[in-house]
């Protein structure tokens, strides 16, 4: 079984810091703040695993549809 992720832990930490207005977009990441977020994520994942919450593999499927021209948005 293989698992692939689309984001690194650093990208997730940066997104969390931006969401909390700690990191301004385009600014350099403070390594101390990033380490706190990464540690919190690690603890959350360990707690979820302990409670029996496991990440399931999701298979990508294509989905095609068309919208008629007379439909108003």
PDB file of N, H, CA, C and O in Angstrom:
ATOM      1  N   UNK A   1       0.843  -1.174   0.000  1.00  0.00           N
ATOM      2  CA  UNK A   1       0.000   0.000   0.000  1.00  0.00           C
ATOM      3  C   UNK A   1       0.890   1.240   0.000  1.00  0.00           C
ATOM      4  O   UNK A   1       1.831   1.331   0.789  1.00  0.00           O
ATOM      5  N   UNK A   2       0.601   2.176  -0.866  1.00  0.00           N
ATOM      6  H   UNK A   2      -0.164   2.102  -1.507  1.00  0.00           H
ATOM      7  CA  UNK A   2       1.350   3.424  -0.903  1.00  0.00           C
ATOM      8  C   UNK A   2       0.428   4.586  -0.570  1.00  0.00           C
ATOM      9  O   UNK A   2      -0.779   4.534  -0.808  1.00  0.00           O
ATOM     10  N   UNK A   3       1.003   5.603  -0.031  1.00  0.00           N
ATOM     11  H   UNK A   3       1.983   5.646   0.162  1.00  0.00           H
ATOM     12  CA  UNK A   3       0.264   6.807   0.305  1.00  0.00           C
ATOM     13  C   UNK A   3       1.007   7.994  -0.264  1.00  0.00           C
ATOM     14  O   UNK A   3       2.225   8.097  -0.119  1.00  0.00           O
ATOM     15  N   UNK A   4       0.295   8.879  -0.901  1.00  0.00           N
ATOM     16  H   UNK A   4      -0.694   8.795  -1.019  1.00  0.00           H
ATOM     17  CA  UNK A   4       0.942  10.084  -1.410  1.00  0.00           C
ATOM     18  C   UNK A   4       0.198  11.300  -0.878  1.00  0.00           C
ATOM     19  O   UNK A   4      -1.028  11.297  -0.761  1.00  0.00           O
ATOM     20  N   UNK A   5       0.940  12.310  -0.566  1.00  0.00           N
ATOM     21  H   UNK A   5       1.936  12.312  -0.661  1.00  0.00           H
ATOM     22  CA  UNK A   5       0.375  13.540  -0.040  1.00  0.00           C
ATOM     23  C   UNK A   5       0.677  14.671  -1.018  1.00  0.00           C
ATOM     24  O   UNK A   5       1.723  14.672  -1.668  1.00  0.00           O
ATOM     25  N   UNK A   6      -0.223  15.617  -1.119  1.00  0.00           N
ATOM     26  H   UNK A   6      -1.072  15.616  -0.591  1.00  0.00           H
ATOM     27  CA  UNK A   6      -0.013  16.719  -2.039  1.00  0.00           C
ATOM     28  C   UNK A   6       0.634  17.918  -1.366  1.00  0.00           C
ATOM     29  O   UNK A   6       1.084  18.839  -2.048  1.00  0.00           O
ATOM     30  N   UNK A   7       0.688  17.922  -0.053  1.00  0.00           N
ATOM     31  H   UNK A   7       0.322  17.174   0.501  1.00  0.00           H
ATOM     32  CA  UNK A   7       1.314  19.027   0.676  1.00  0.00           C
ATOM     33  C   UNK A   7       2.322  18.483   1.680  1.00  0.00           C
ATOM     34  O   UNK A   7       2.145  17.405   2.247  1.00  0.00           O
ATOM     35  N   UNK A   8       3.370  19.248   1.880  1.00  0.00           N
ATOM     36  H   UNK A   8       3.514  20.124   1.419  1.00  0.00           H
ATOM     37  CA  UNK A   8       4.353  18.868   2.892  1.00  0.00           C
ATOM     38  C   UNK A   8       3.900  19.423   4.240  1.00  0.00           C
ATOM     39  O   UNK A   8       3.005  20.264   4.313  1.00  0.00           O
ATOM     40  N   UNK A   9       4.531  18.940   5.292  1.00  0.00           N
ATOM     41  H   UNK A   9       5.259  18.257   5.232  1.00  0.00           H
ATOM     42  CA  UNK A   9       4.162  19.450   6.617  1.00  0.00           C
ATOM     43  C   UNK A   9       4.499  20.926   6.753  1.00  0.00           C
ATOM     44  O   UNK A   9       3.810  21.656   7.465  1.00  0.00           O
ATOM     45  N   UNK A  10       5.555  21.372   6.076  1.00  0.00           N
ATOM     46  H   UNK A  10       6.115  20.778   5.498  1.00  0.00           H
ATOM     47  CA  UNK A  10       5.910  22.786   6.112  1.00  0.00           C
ATOM     48  C   UNK A  10       4.848  23.642   5.422  1.00  0.00           C
ATOM     49  O   UNK A  10       4.533  24.737   5.887  1.00  0.00           O
ATOM     50  N   UNK A  11       4.297  23.144   4.314  1.00  0.00           N
ATOM     51  H   UNK A  11       4.553  22.254   3.936  1.00  0.00           H
ATOM     52  CA  UNK A  11       3.239  23.878   3.621  1.00  0.00           C
ATOM     53  C   UNK A  11       1.979  23.956   4.487  1.00  0.00           C
ATOM     54  O   UNK A  11       1.306  24.986   4.515  1.00  0.00           O
ATOM     55  N   UNK A  12       1.663  22.882   5.184  1.00  0.00           N
ATOM     56  H   UNK A  12       2.210  22.045   5.161  1.00  0.00           H
ATOM     57  CA  UNK A  12       0.503  22.890   6.074  1.00  0.00           C
ATOM     58  C   UNK A  12       0.740  23.867   7.225  1.00  0.00           C
ATOM     59  O   UNK A  12      -0.152  24.636   7.581  1.00  0.00           O
ATOM     60  N   UNK A  13       1.940  23.837   7.805  1.00  0.00           N
ATOM     61  H   UNK A  13       2.665  23.212   7.515  1.00  0.00           H
ATOM     62  CA  UNK A  13       2.268  24.749   8.909  1.00  0.00           C
ATOM     63  C   UNK A  13       2.177  26.200   8.444  1.00  0.00           C
ATOM     64  O   UNK A  13       1.648  27.044   9.167  1.00  0.00           O
ATOM     65  N   UNK A  14       2.680  26.499   7.260  1.00  0.00           N
ATOM     66  H   UNK A  14       3.110  25.813   6.673  1.00  0.00           H
ATOM     67  CA  UNK A  14       2.596  27.862   6.727  1.00  0.00           C
ATOM     68  C   UNK A  14       1.138  28.287   6.538  1.00  0.00           C
ATOM     69  O   UNK A  14       0.779  29.427   6.833  1.00  0.00           O
ATOM     70  N   UNK A  15       0.302  27.373   6.047  1.00  0.00           N
ATOM     71  H   UNK A  15       0.593  26.447   5.807  1.00  0.00           H
ATOM     72  CA  UNK A  15      -1.112  27.688   5.848  1.00  0.00           C
ATOM     73  C   UNK A  15      -1.801  27.983   7.182  1.00  0.00           C
ATOM     74  O   UNK A  15      -2.622  28.895   7.276  1.00  0.00           O
ATOM     75  N   UNK A  16      -1.459  27.200   8.214  1.00  0.00           N
ATOM     76  H   UNK A  16      -0.792  26.459   8.137  1.00  0.00           H
ATOM     77  CA  UNK A  16      -2.027  27.428   9.544  1.00  0.00           C
ATOM     78  C   UNK A  16      -1.593  28.790  10.073  1.00  0.00           C
ATOM     79  O   UNK A  16      -2.414  29.537  10.605  1.00  0.00           O
ATOM     80  N   UNK A  17      -0.325  29.117   9.935  1.00  0.00           N
ATOM     81  H   UNK A  17       0.342  28.511   9.503  1.00  0.00           H
ATOM     82  CA  UNK A  17       0.181  30.400  10.432  1.00  0.00           C
ATOM     83  C   UNK A  17      -0.435  31.573   9.678  1.00  0.00           C
ATOM     84  O   UNK A  17      -0.709  32.613  10.276  1.00  0.00           O
ATOM     85  N   UNK A  18      -0.657  31.421   8.368  1.00  0.00           N
ATOM     86  H   UNK A  18      -0.434  30.576   7.882  1.00  0.00           H
ATOM     87  CA  UNK A  18      -1.325  32.482   7.606  1.00  0.00           C
ATOM     88  C   UNK A  18      -2.769  32.632   8.058  1.00  0.00           C
ATOM     89  O   UNK A  18      -3.269  33.750   8.181  1.00  0.00           O
ATOM     90  N   UNK A  19      -3.440  31.515   8.304  1.00  0.00           N
ATOM     91  H   UNK A  19      -3.034  30.606   8.204  1.00  0.00           H
ATOM     92  CA  UNK A  19      -4.835  31.543   8.756  1.00  0.00           C
ATOM     93  C   UNK A  19      -4.967  32.257  10.096  1.00  0.00           C
ATOM     94  O   UNK A  19      -5.958  32.942  10.347  1.00  0.00           O
ATOM     95  N   UNK A  20      -3.960  32.094  10.956  1.00  0.00           N
ATOM     96  H   UNK A  20      -3.155  31.537  10.752  1.00  0.00           H
ATOM     97  CA  UNK A  20      -3.964  32.740  12.267  1.00  0.00           C
ATOM     98  C   UNK A  20      -3.385  34.153  12.233  1.00  0.00           C
ATOM     99  O   UNK A  20      -3.226  34.789  13.275  1.00  0.00           O
ATOM    100  N   UNK A  21      -3.073  34.641  11.031  1.00  0.00           N
ATOM    101  H   UNK A  21      -3.203  34.125  10.185  1.00  0.00           H
ATOM    102  CA  UNK A  21      -2.473  35.975  10.831  1.00  0.00           C
ATOM    103  C   UNK A  21      -1.125  36.127  11.534  1.00  0.00           C
ATOM    104  O   UNK A  21      -0.741  37.234  11.909  1.00  0.00           O
ATOM    105  N   UNK A  22      -0.416  35.028  11.711  1.00  0.00           N
ATOM    106  H   UNK A  22      -0.728  34.128  11.406  1.00  0.00           H
ATOM    107  CA  UNK A  22       0.920  35.072  12.280  1.00  0.00           C
ATOM    108  C   UNK A  22       1.940  35.259  11.162  1.00  0.00           C
ATOM    109  O   UNK A  22       2.984  35.880  11.361  1.00  0.00           O
ATOM    110  N   UNK A  23       1.634  34.726  10.002  1.00  0.00           N
ATOM    111  H   UNK A  23       0.786  34.222   9.840  1.00  0.00           H
ATOM    112  CA  UNK A  23       2.529  34.787   8.855  1.00  0.00           C
ATOM    113  C   UNK A  23       1.865  35.590   7.747  1.00  0.00           C
ATOM    114  O   UNK A  23       0.765  35.268   7.300  1.00  0.00           O
ATOM    115  N   UNK A  24       2.541  36.624   7.320  1.00  0.00           N
ATOM    116  H   UNK A  24       3.435  36.886   7.683  1.00  0.00           H
ATOM    117  CA  UNK A  24       2.047  37.455   6.219  1.00  0.00           C
ATOM    118  C   UNK A  24       2.412  36.757   4.918  1.00  0.00           C
ATOM    119  O   UNK A  24       3.544  36.295   4.773  1.00  0.00           O
ATOM    120  N   UNK A  25       1.477  36.665   3.957  1.00  0.00           N
ATOM    121  H   UNK A  25       0.557  37.041   4.074  1.00  0.00           H
ATOM    122  CA  UNK A  25       1.802  36.016   2.684  1.00  0.00           C
ATOM    123  C   UNK A  25       3.041  36.624   2.044  1.00  0.00           C
ATOM    124  O   UNK A  25       3.150  37.845   1.930  1.00  0.00           O
ATOM    125  N   UNK A  26       3.964  35.786   1.630  1.00  0.00           N
ATOM    126  H   UNK A  26       3.876  34.795   1.722  1.00  0.00           H
ATOM    127  CA  UNK A  26       5.202  36.228   1.002  1.00  0.00           C
ATOM    128  C   UNK A  26       6.351  36.449   1.977  1.00  0.00           C
ATOM    129  O   UNK A  26       7.496  36.623   1.560  1.00  0.00           O
ATOM    130  N   UNK A  27       6.050  36.443   3.278  1.00  0.00           N
ATOM    131  H   UNK A  27       5.120  36.302   3.617  1.00  0.00           H
ATOM    132  CA  UNK A  27       7.096  36.654   4.283  1.00  0.00           C
ATOM    133  C   UNK A  27       7.767  35.326   4.615  1.00  0.00           C
ATOM    134  O   UNK A  27       7.220  34.252   4.362  1.00  0.00           O
ATOM    135  N   UNK A  28       8.957  35.425   5.184  1.00  0.00           N
ATOM    136  H   UNK A  28       9.401  36.297   5.389  1.00  0.00           H
ATOM    137  CA  UNK A  28       9.695  34.223   5.591  1.00  0.00           C
ATOM    138  C   UNK A  28       9.039  33.620   6.834  1.00  0.00           C
ATOM    139  O   UNK A  28       8.523  34.338   7.691  1.00  0.00           O
ATOM    140  N   UNK A  29       9.069  32.317   6.913  1.00  0.00           N
ATOM    141  H   UNK A  29       9.488  31.734   6.218  1.00  0.00           H
ATOM    142  CA  UNK A  29       8.476  31.608   8.044  1.00  0.00           C
ATOM    143  C   UNK A  29       9.408  31.639   9.240  1.00  0.00           C
ATOM    144  O   UNK A  29      10.612  31.414   9.111  1.00  0.00           O
ATOM    145  N   UNK A  30       8.844  31.918  10.399  1.00  0.00           N
ATOM    146  H   UNK A  30       7.866  32.101  10.504  1.00  0.00           H
ATOM    147  CA  UNK A  30       9.591  31.849  11.652  1.00  0.00           C
ATOM    148  C   UNK A  30       9.679  30.379  12.034  1.00  0.00           C
ATOM    149  O   UNK A  30       8.656  29.731  12.251  1.00  0.00           O
ATOM    150  N   UNK A  31      10.894  29.850  12.116  1.00  0.00           N
ATOM    151  H   UNK A  31      11.725  30.376  11.939  1.00  0.00           H
ATOM    152  CA  UNK A  31      11.057  28.414  12.362  1.00  0.00           C
ATOM    153  C   UNK A  31      10.492  27.988  13.714  1.00  0.00           C
ATOM    154  O   UNK A  31      10.018  26.860  13.848  1.00  0.00           O
ATOM    155  N   UNK A  32      10.529  28.855  14.710  1.00  0.00           N
ATOM    156  H   UNK A  32      10.914  29.772  14.601  1.00  0.00           H
ATOM    157  CA  UNK A  32       9.982  28.498  16.022  1.00  0.00           C
ATOM    158  C   UNK A  32       8.466  28.318  15.935  1.00  0.00           C
ATOM    159  O   UNK A  32       7.919  27.368  16.495  1.00  0.00           O
ATOM    160  N   UNK A  33       7.789  29.230  15.233  1.00  0.00           N
ATOM    161  H   UNK A  33       8.234  30.002  14.778  1.00  0.00           H
ATOM    162  CA  UNK A  33       6.338  29.121  15.065  1.00  0.00           C
ATOM    163  C   UNK A  33       5.980  27.893  14.240  1.00  0.00           C
ATOM    164  O   UNK A  33       5.020  27.186  14.546  1.00  0.00           O
ATOM    165  N   UNK A  34       6.762  27.646  13.189  1.00  0.00           N
ATOM    166  H   UNK A  34       7.542  28.220  12.940  1.00  0.00           H
ATOM    167  CA  UNK A  34       6.506  26.484  12.342  1.00  0.00           C
ATOM    168  C   UNK A  34       6.668  25.192  13.135  1.00  0.00           C
ATOM    169  O   UNK A  34       5.878  24.263  12.968  1.00  0.00           O
ATOM    170  N   UNK A  35       7.679  25.122  13.992  1.00  0.00           N
ATOM    171  H   UNK A  35       8.321  25.877  14.127  1.00  0.00           H
ATOM    172  CA  UNK A  35       7.902  23.933  14.805  1.00  0.00           C
ATOM    173  C   UNK A  35       6.756  23.685  15.782  1.00  0.00           C
ATOM    174  O   UNK A  35       6.401  22.535  16.042  1.00  0.00           O
ATOM    175  N   UNK A  36       6.177  24.754  16.322  1.00  0.00           N
ATOM    176  H   UNK A  36       6.465  25.688  16.111  1.00  0.00           H
ATOM    177  CA  UNK A  36       5.039  24.613  17.237  1.00  0.00           C
ATOM    178  C   UNK A  36       3.848  24.018  16.504  1.00  0.00           C
ATOM    179  O   UNK A  36       3.170  23.133  17.028  1.00  0.00           O
ATOM    180  N   UNK A  37       3.587  24.505  15.280  1.00  0.00           N
ATOM    181  H   UNK A  37       4.138  25.224  14.855  1.00  0.00           H
ATOM    182  CA  UNK A  37       2.468  23.988  14.491  1.00  0.00           C
ATOM    183  C   UNK A  37       2.706  22.528  14.119  1.00  0.00           C
ATOM    184  O   UNK A  37       1.795  21.707  14.226  1.00  0.00           O
ATOM    185  N   UNK A  38       3.909  22.201  13.688  1.00  0.00           N
ATOM    186  H   UNK A  38       4.649  22.868  13.602  1.00  0.00           H
ATOM    187  CA  UNK A  38       4.224  20.823  13.299  1.00  0.00           C
ATOM    188  C   UNK A  38       4.083  19.883  14.491  1.00  0.00           C
ATOM    189  O   UNK A  38       3.569  18.774  14.342  1.00  0.00           O
ATOM    190  N   UNK A  39       4.527  20.305  15.657  1.00  0.00           N
ATOM    191  H   UNK A  39       4.945  21.205  15.778  1.00  0.00           H
ATOM    192  CA  UNK A  39       4.386  19.484  16.857  1.00  0.00           C
ATOM    193  C   UNK A  39       2.913  19.294  17.216  1.00  0.00           C
ATOM    194  O   UNK A  39       2.511  18.200  17.611  1.00  0.00           O
ATOM    195  N   UNK A  40       2.103  20.354  17.082  1.00  0.00           N
ATOM    196  H   UNK A  40       2.430  21.243  16.761  1.00  0.00           H
ATOM    197  CA  UNK A  40       0.673  20.246  17.368  1.00  0.00           C
ATOM    198  C   UNK A  40      -0.007  19.285  16.388  1.00  0.00           C
ATOM    199  O   UNK A  40      -0.861  18.495  16.791  1.00  0.00           O
ATOM    200  N   UNK A  41       0.367  19.347  15.105  1.00  0.00           N
ATOM    201  H   UNK A  41       1.061  19.989  14.779  1.00  0.00           H
ATOM    202  CA  UNK A  41      -0.182  18.422  14.114  1.00  0.00           C
ATOM    203  C   UNK A  41       0.192  16.980  14.445  1.00  0.00           C
ATOM    204  O   UNK A  41      -0.634  16.073  14.343  1.00  0.00           O
ATOM    205  N   UNK A  42       1.436  16.783  14.838  1.00  0.00           N
ATOM    206  H   UNK A  42       2.107  17.520  14.920  1.00  0.00           H
ATOM    207  CA  UNK A  42       1.900  15.444  15.185  1.00  0.00           C
ATOM    208  C   UNK A  42       1.113  14.891  16.366  1.00  0.00           C
ATOM    209  O   UNK A  42       0.691  13.735  16.344  1.00  0.00           O
ATOM    210  N   UNK A  43       0.915  15.706  17.391  1.00  0.00           N
ATOM    211  H   UNK A  43       1.258  16.645  17.408  1.00  0.00           H
ATOM    212  CA  UNK A  43       0.161  15.268  18.566  1.00  0.00           C
ATOM    213  C   UNK A  43      -1.295  14.977  18.200  1.00  0.00           C
ATOM    214  O   UNK A  43      -1.882  14.017  18.699  1.00  0.00           O
ATOM    215  N   UNK A  44      -1.877  15.805  17.328  1.00  0.00           N
ATOM    216  H   UNK A  44      -1.400  16.585  16.922  1.00  0.00           H
ATOM    217  CA  UNK A  44      -3.260  15.594  16.907  1.00  0.00           C
ATOM    218  C   UNK A  44      -3.401  14.274  16.150  1.00  0.00           C
ATOM    219  O   UNK A  44      -4.349  13.522  16.374  1.00  0.00           O
ATOM    220  N   UNK A  45      -2.459  13.998  15.258  1.00  0.00           N
ATOM    221  H   UNK A  45      -1.689  14.609  15.075  1.00  0.00           H
ATOM    222  CA  UNK A  45      -2.505  12.744  14.504  1.00  0.00           C
ATOM    223  C   UNK A  45      -2.340  11.532  15.421  1.00  0.00           C
ATOM    224  O   UNK A  45      -3.019  10.521  15.243  1.00  0.00           O
ATOM    225  N   UNK A  46      -1.446  11.634  16.392  1.00  0.00           N
ATOM    226  H   UNK A  46      -0.894  12.456  16.536  1.00  0.00           H
ATOM    227  CA  UNK A  46      -1.255  10.531  17.333  1.00  0.00           C
ATOM    228  C   UNK A  46      -2.509  10.307  18.172  1.00  0.00           C
ATOM    229  O   UNK A  46      -2.882   9.164  18.436  1.00  0.00           O
ATOM    230  N   UNK A  47      -3.158  11.380  18.590  1.00  0.00           N
ATOM    231  H   UNK A  47      -2.855  12.309  18.376  1.00  0.00           H
ATOM    232  CA  UNK A  47      -4.395  11.266  19.366  1.00  0.00           C
ATOM    233  C   UNK A  47      -5.503  10.656  18.513  1.00  0.00           C
ATOM    234  O   UNK A  47      -6.249   9.803  18.993  1.00  0.00           O
ATOM    235  N   UNK A  48      -5.618  11.079  17.262  1.00  0.00           N
ATOM    236  H   UNK A  48      -5.012  11.772  16.872  1.00  0.00           H
ATOM    237  CA  UNK A  48      -6.637  10.532  16.364  1.00  0.00           C
ATOM    238  C   UNK A  48      -6.403   9.034  16.158  1.00  0.00           C
ATOM    239  O   UNK A  48      -7.350   8.247  16.164  1.00  0.00           O
ATOM    240  N   UNK A  49      -5.154   8.648  15.978  1.00  0.00           N
ATOM    241  H   UNK A  49      -4.385   9.287  15.973  1.00  0.00           H
ATOM    242  CA  UNK A  49      -4.819   7.235  15.800  1.00  0.00           C
ATOM    243  C   UNK A  49      -5.175   6.439  17.058  1.00  0.00           C
ATOM    244  O   UNK A  49      -5.697   5.328  16.972  1.00  0.00           O
ATOM    245  N   UNK A  50      -4.893   7.010  18.205  1.00  0.00           N
ATOM    246  H   UNK A  50      -4.469   7.913  18.275  1.00  0.00           H
ATOM    247  CA  UNK A  50      -5.196   6.341  19.472  1.00  0.00           C
ATOM    248  C   UNK A  50      -6.697   6.136  19.651  1.00  0.00           C
ATOM    249  O   UNK A  50      -7.129   5.148  20.245  1.00  0.00           O
ATOM    250  N   UNK A  51      -7.499   7.084  19.130  1.00  0.00           N
ATOM    251  H   UNK A  51      -7.148   7.887  18.648  1.00  0.00           H
ATOM    252  CA  UNK A  51      -8.950   6.988  19.236  1.00  0.00           C
ATOM    253  C   UNK A  51      -9.564   6.137  18.128  1.00  0.00           C
ATOM    254  O   UNK A  51     -10.784   5.985  18.064  1.00  0.00           O
ATOM    255  N   UNK A  52      -8.724   5.583  17.258  1.00  0.00           N
ATOM    256  H   UNK A  52      -7.733   5.707  17.310  1.00  0.00           H
ATOM    257  CA  UNK A  52      -9.221   4.704  16.216  1.00  0.00           C
ATOM    258  C   UNK A  52      -9.575   5.396  14.918  1.00  0.00           C
ATOM    259  O   UNK A  52     -10.245   4.810  14.068  1.00  0.00           O
ATOM    260  N   UNK A  53      -9.134   6.643  14.749  1.00  0.00           N
ATOM    261  H   UNK A  53      -8.590   7.119  15.439  1.00  0.00           H
ATOM    262  CA  UNK A  53      -9.398   7.378  13.512  1.00  0.00           C
ATOM    263  C   UNK A  53      -8.206   7.173  12.596  1.00  0.00           C
ATOM    264  O   UNK A  53      -7.087   7.571  12.917  1.00  0.00           O
ATOM    265  N   UNK A  54      -8.451   6.558  11.472  1.00  0.00           N
ATOM    266  H   UNK A  54      -9.361   6.234  11.212  1.00  0.00           H
ATOM    267  CA  UNK A  54      -7.380   6.281  10.522  1.00  0.00           C
ATOM    268  C   UNK A  54      -7.699   6.966   9.199  1.00  0.00           C
ATOM    269  O   UNK A  54      -8.867   7.119   8.843  1.00  0.00           O
ATOM    270  N   UNK A  55      -6.675   7.373   8.479  1.00  0.00           N
ATOM    271  H   UNK A  55      -5.726   7.248   8.769  1.00  0.00           H
ATOM    272  CA  UNK A  55      -6.857   8.007   7.177  1.00  0.00           C
ATOM    273  C   UNK A  55      -7.066   6.921   6.138  1.00  0.00           C
ATOM    274  O   UNK A  55      -6.280   5.979   6.046  1.00  0.00           O
ATOM    275  N   UNK A  56      -8.103   7.052   5.373  1.00  0.00           N
ATOM    276  H   UNK A  56      -8.742   7.818   5.447  1.00  0.00           H
ATOM    277  CA  UNK A  56      -8.407   6.073   4.333  1.00  0.00           C
ATOM    278  C   UNK A  56      -7.889   6.562   3.001  1.00  0.00           C
ATOM    279  O   UNK A  56      -7.875   7.761   2.721  1.00  0.00           O
ATOM    280  N   UNK A  57      -7.465   5.623   2.191  1.00  0.00           N
ATOM    281  H   UNK A  57      -7.475   4.649   2.419  1.00  0.00           H
ATOM    282  CA  UNK A  57      -6.983   5.963   0.862  1.00  0.00           C
ATOM    283  C   UNK A  57      -8.175   6.301  -0.023  1.00  0.00           C
ATOM    284  O   UNK A  57      -9.155   5.559  -0.080  1.00  0.00           O
ATOM    285  N   UNK A  58      -8.074   7.419  -0.703  1.00  0.00           N
ATOM    286  H   UNK A  58      -7.278   8.022  -0.657  1.00  0.00           H
ATOM    287  CA  UNK A  58      -9.125   7.861  -1.613  1.00  0.00           C
ATOM    288  C   UNK A  58      -8.591   7.755  -3.026  1.00  0.00           C
ATOM    289  O   UNK A  58      -7.547   8.320  -3.352  1.00  0.00           O
ATOM    290  N   UNK A  59      -9.310   7.030  -3.859  1.00  0.00           N
ATOM    291  H   UNK A  59     -10.158   6.571  -3.595  1.00  0.00           H
ATOM    292  CA  UNK A  59      -8.913   6.869  -5.249  1.00  0.00           C
ATOM    293  C   UNK A  59      -9.518   8.000  -6.073  1.00  0.00           C
ATOM    294  O   UNK A  59     -10.711   8.282  -5.972  1.00  0.00           O
ATOM    295  N   UNK A  60      -8.697   8.636  -6.878  1.00  0.00           N
ATOM    296  H   UNK A  60      -7.728   8.406  -6.960  1.00  0.00           H
ATOM    297  CA  UNK A  60      -9.163   9.728  -7.723  1.00  0.00           C
ATOM    298  C   UNK A  60      -9.999   9.175  -8.868  1.00  0.00           C
ATOM    299  O   UNK A  60      -9.617   8.203  -9.521  1.00  0.00           O
ATOM    300  N   UNK A  61     -11.125   9.797  -9.097  1.00  0.00           N
ATOM    301  H   UNK A  61     -11.435  10.586  -8.567  1.00  0.00           H
ATOM    302  CA  UNK A  61     -11.988   9.410 -10.208  1.00  0.00           C
ATOM    303  C   UNK A  61     -12.340  10.648 -11.011  1.00  0.00           C
ATOM    304  O   UNK A  61     -12.509  11.733 -10.455  1.00  0.00           O
ATOM    305  N   UNK A  62     -12.448  10.482 -12.311  1.00  0.00           N
ATOM    306  H   UNK A  62     -12.310   9.600 -12.762  1.00  0.00           H
ATOM    307  CA  UNK A  62     -12.840  11.615 -13.154  1.00  0.00           C
ATOM    308  C   UNK A  62     -14.348  11.740 -13.151  1.00  0.00           C
ATOM    309  O   UNK A  62     -15.072  10.751 -13.045  1.00  0.00           O
ATOM    310  N   UNK A  63     -14.804  12.964 -13.268  1.00  0.00           N
ATOM    311  H   UNK A  63     -14.215  13.768 -13.354  1.00  0.00           H
ATOM    312  CA  UNK A  63     -16.228  13.248 -13.261  1.00  0.00           C
ATOM    313  C   UNK A  63     -16.483  14.299 -14.321  1.00  0.00           C
ATOM    314  O   UNK A  63     -15.969  15.414 -14.229  1.00  0.00           O
ATOM    315  N   UNK A  64     -17.264  13.958 -15.315  1.00  0.00           N
ATOM    316  H   UNK A  64     -17.681  13.053 -15.389  1.00  0.00           H
ATOM    317  CA  UNK A  64     -17.569  14.880 -16.402  1.00  0.00           C
ATOM    318  C   UNK A  64     -19.054  15.220 -16.397  1.00  0.00           C
ATOM    319  O   UNK A  64     -19.902  14.356 -16.177  1.00  0.00           O
ATOM    320  N   UNK A  65     -19.350  16.479 -16.639  1.00  0.00           N
ATOM    321  H   UNK A  65     -18.661  17.182 -16.818  1.00  0.00           H
ATOM    322  CA  UNK A  65     -20.731  16.894 -16.749  1.00  0.00           C
ATOM    323  C   UNK A  65     -20.812  18.101 -17.652  1.00  0.00           C
ATOM    324  O   UNK A  65     -19.812  18.783 -17.876  1.00  0.00           O
ATOM    325  N   UNK A  66     -21.987  18.370 -18.170  1.00  0.00           N
ATOM    326  H   UNK A  66     -22.800  17.817 -17.988  1.00  0.00           H
ATOM    327  CA  UNK A  66     -22.206  19.539 -19.009  1.00  0.00           C
ATOM    328  C   UNK A  66     -23.368  20.342 -18.448  1.00  0.00           C
ATOM    329  O   UNK A  66     -24.292  19.793 -17.848  1.00  0.00           O
ATOM    330  N   UNK A  67     -23.306  21.634 -18.650  1.00  0.00           N
ATOM    331  H   UNK A  67     -22.556  22.080 -19.137  1.00  0.00           H
ATOM    332  CA  UNK A  67     -24.373  22.523 -18.198  1.00  0.00           C
ATOM    333  C   UNK A  67     -25.011  23.132 -19.450  1.00  0.00           C
ATOM    334  O   UNK A  67     -24.321  23.738 -20.270  1.00  0.00           O
ATOM    335  N   UNK A  68     -26.318  22.969 -19.592  1.00  0.00           N
ATOM    336  H   UNK A  68     -26.878  22.476 -18.927  1.00  0.00           H
ATOM    337  CA  UNK A  68     -26.980  23.557 -20.759  1.00  0.00           C
ATOM    338  C   UNK A  68     -26.856  25.077 -20.757  1.00  0.00           C
ATOM    339  O   UNK A  68     -26.769  25.691 -19.693  1.00  0.00           O
ATOM    340  N   UNK A  69     -26.849  25.677 -21.925  1.00  0.00           N
ATOM    341  H   UNK A  69     -26.919  25.178 -22.789  1.00  0.00           H
ATOM    342  CA  UNK A  69     -26.659  27.128 -22.057  1.00  0.00           C
ATOM    343  C   UNK A  69     -27.810  27.925 -21.454  1.00  0.00           C
ATOM    344  O   UNK A  69     -27.618  29.090 -21.105  1.00  0.00           O
ATOM    345  N   UNK A  70     -29.009  27.336 -21.318  1.00  0.00           N
ATOM    346  H   UNK A  70     -29.165  26.390 -21.602  1.00  0.00           H
ATOM    347  CA  UNK A  70     -30.160  28.095 -20.819  1.00  0.00           C
ATOM    348  C   UNK A  70     -30.279  28.079 -19.295  1.00  0.00           C
ATOM    349  O   UNK A  70     -31.297  28.518 -18.760  1.00  0.00           O
ATOM    350  N   UNK A  71     -29.275  27.590 -18.591  1.00  0.00           N
ATOM    351  H   UNK A  71     -28.448  27.233 -19.026  1.00  0.00           H
ATOM    352  CA  UNK A  71     -29.286  27.571 -17.116  1.00  0.00           C
ATOM    353  C   UNK A  71     -28.623  28.848 -16.609  1.00  0.00           C
ATOM    354  O   UNK A  71     -27.484  29.148 -16.967  1.00  0.00           O
ATOM    355  N   UNK A  72     -29.339  29.596 -15.776  1.00  0.00           N
ATOM    356  H   UNK A  72     -30.264  29.352 -15.485  1.00  0.00           H
ATOM    357  CA  UNK A  72     -28.793  30.819 -15.200  1.00  0.00           C
ATOM    358  C   UNK A  72     -28.005  30.475 -13.944  1.00  0.00           C
ATOM    359  O   UNK A  72     -28.386  29.594 -13.173  1.00  0.00           O
ATOM    360  N   UNK A  73     -26.913  31.179 -13.756  1.00  0.00           N
ATOM    361  H   UNK A  73     -26.603  31.895 -14.383  1.00  0.00           H
ATOM    362  CA  UNK A  73     -26.118  30.905 -12.560  1.00  0.00           C
ATOM    363  C   UNK A  73     -26.518  31.839 -11.442  1.00  0.00           C
ATOM    364  O   UNK A  73     -25.960  31.765 -10.347  1.00  0.00           O
TER     365      UNK A  73
END
